[in-house]
Amino acid sequence: MVNIFAPFGLQDIGRREGGSPQMGLTRVNIGSSDVTPIFNGDLVQNGSYLPVSGGFGKYVTQASSGLTALNIAYEGVFRGCEYFNAAVGRQVWSNYWPGTAGAGSPTVDAIAYIDNDPSKLFIAQASTTGGVIFTSSMIGYNVQVGSTGTAGISSAAGNTTTGISGCAILSSISNSSALGLSASYPFRFIDFYGSSVPNQQGYVPGGGFVNGTDNGNSGQILVLTPNPAAWVPTSSGGV
């Protein structure tokens, strides 16, 4: 059965065996002047914003929009934030950062939480364009993140109702052993999600198809791990 393209960003599926535990999420900040939305499941990178008030430590911004593959300052995967919404006069929790246009003109920096466990395993859907279908011979390749399945990358691909990211894995890939741009791609393809579902074919007992598990067609769901060469090293276990 052909996969349906319905990307959901980077979502957790487990951890690599043998890795040291990284408990919880890491607390960071988002600049109150950051206009770019960040959705749950988006990749984030170093932010260059100066603290406005109440901010301390590391700042991040959305990393799936408008970045080149030369960036090697990936910080982790966004998991939500809290910020003071001047429109309602109180601190609010959100599954995504709406950018200044939707955050009620925040006057202080937002507190965000990211998943930067280097041993974490993620799943994400591959794009349906680009003429490339991932095969088992590509396991070990580094891959790049997009948002719409095309070469056009936009931070507006997330769902503002659920806060879930619309990012996908681009179907333009490079071998993990190659030097240059591929060395800075943020994730490494290590398996197909279809290997984890019943019968390894995407069909569950009693009927039904698990989307993204037809490995003979585009839009497969991939199991990924952070590429250590592209992520900012972390020694903390979160908050």
N, C-alpha and C positions, 0 to 999 in steps of 0.2 A: 504494500500500500504506500502511495507516495506521501512524503512528509509535507506538512503544512507549515509555511514559514510564519512563525509567531514568536519572535525572539523575546527573551526575558532577562537579558543581561547575564551577569555572573552570579550563580546561586550555589550554595554549599551542597556538597554530597558526601563529604567525609574528610579523612586525613590520611596522609601516607603513613605506613607502618614504620616504626623506628624513629620517628621524629620526636623531639622534645615537646611537651605540651605547651601550648600558648592559650592561656585561659582568658576568655572574654574578648571584648573589643578594645581597640585603642582610641582614646579620646584625643581629638584634634580640633582645630578651629577653621571656620570659613569666614572670610572677610565680609563685613556687612555691606560692602560696596560691590560684591561679586554678582554680576548680572546673569551668569550662566547657570541654568538649572543643573542639579545633580540628582539623579534618580537612584533608588535602591538597586544595586547590582552594577552601577557604573564604576569604571576604573577612575581613581583619582591620582593626581600628581602633586608635587610641591606647589604651593601657592606663594606668591610674592607680595601679598597684601601686608600693609603695616597695621598693627593692632589699633583699633579705635578705642575700645574700652573693655575691660574684663577678659581680654584674650591673653592666653599665654601658651607657650609651646609651639608646636608645629601648625602650619596653615596648609590647607589643601584646596584644590580646585578641580573641576571636571577634566578628565584626561582622555575622554573618547571623542572630543570635539576639536578639530582643527590642529591636532598635534602631528608632528612628523615622527617617523620611526626612530629618529636620532635621539629622542628624549629617553633618558634612562633614569628618570626620577619618579617612577611609579611608586605610590605609597601604599596602595591597598584597594579594597573594594568597599564602596560606600554602603552603610547600613542604616542611615537615618540621622536626624539632627534635632536640636531644639534651639529656639531663638525667640527674642522678644519681639512680638508683633504689636507695633504701635497702634494699629487699627483696632485691636481688641483690648489693648492695655495689659497684656500679660504674656508670660512665657508659654510657648506652645511647642508640642512635639509634632514632628512630621516625618513621614516615611521617606520624604525627598526634600531637597532644598529647592524652592521654587524660583530662586534668583530674586533680585531686589524688586522686580516688577510684581511678584506675587507674594512677597513676604511682609507686606504691610509697612514698607519703609523702615526696616530695622535700624536702630540707632546704636546697637552694640553687635559685636561679632557673634556669629552662631557657634554653638558647640556641636561637633559632629562626631560620629563613631564609625570607624573603619575596621575592616577585617584585613590584617596584614600578616597573618600566620603563614610563614614560608612553607609549612608542611600541609597546608589546606588543599583539598581537592575541590574543584568547581566544575559545574556543567554550564554550557552555553551552546546555543544553536549556531550552526554554520550558515553563512549566507547562501542564497539560491542563485546568485549571479557570479560571473567571473569565469565560468567554464571549467571550474575545478570541483571535482567530487572527492572528498577525503577518502582514502583507502588505508588499509592496515599497513602498507609499506611507508606511509607518512608518519606513523607513530614515532615520536621523538622530534618532530619538526616544531619550530617556534611559530606562533601565529599572532596576528594583529587583530585588534578590536575595532569594529566599526559600529554603526548604529542602525542602518537601514538595509543592510545587505548589499549596498552598492558602494561605489567609490566616494559618493557624497556623504560626509559625516556631519551629523547634526545632533546637538544636545537636546533638541525638541522631540526626540523619538520616544521619550518615556510616557507612561500613563499617569496623568495628573489626578485620576481618581484613586488608583491603588498605590501610586508612587513607584511602580516597578519600572525598571530600565527597559529600553527597547534595543539595547546594544546586541550585536551579533559578532561572530567571528568571520572576518573577511576571508573570502576564498582565494586570495592571493597569498601564497605561503612561501617560506624559504626554509631550507634545510638548517637544522640547529647547529650543524658543524661548520656552516659557512660563516665567513667573517663579514663585517660591514653591517648593513641595516638589519639583517635578520637577528643578529646578536642582541639587539635592543627591543625586539618584540616582547610583549609582556608575559605571554603564557606559552606553555609547552603542551602539545597534544600528546596524551599518553594512552587514551583508550576511547572506545565508543560507549556511549550510555547504553546502547542496545545490548552490551555484554552483561548488563546488570539486571535486566528484566527477564521474566519467565521465558524459557525456551530460547533466549538470546535472539529472538526474531521480532520482538515487539508485540506479540500477541499474548494476551492474558487468558487464563483459564475461563471458560464460559463465553469467550468472544470478546472482541474489542481490540483496538490498536493503540499502542503507546506512541504518540507523535514523536518524530525525530529518531526513530529506531529502524527505519528503512535505510540501511547502509548502502544500498545500490543506487540511491538517488540523492540529489542535493538536499540541503536543509537538515543534515544529520545533527543530533545533539552529541557534543564531544565532551569527554572528561579531560580537564586541564589542570595543570599545576603551575604556580608562579615560576617564571624563568628567573633564576637567581642573578643572572647578569644584568637584568633590567630593573629589578626592584631595589628600593632603598633598604639596606640592611636594617633589621630590627632585632634588638636584644630584649625588648620588653614583652611581657605576656598580656598586654592590654590593661584595662582598668579593673 
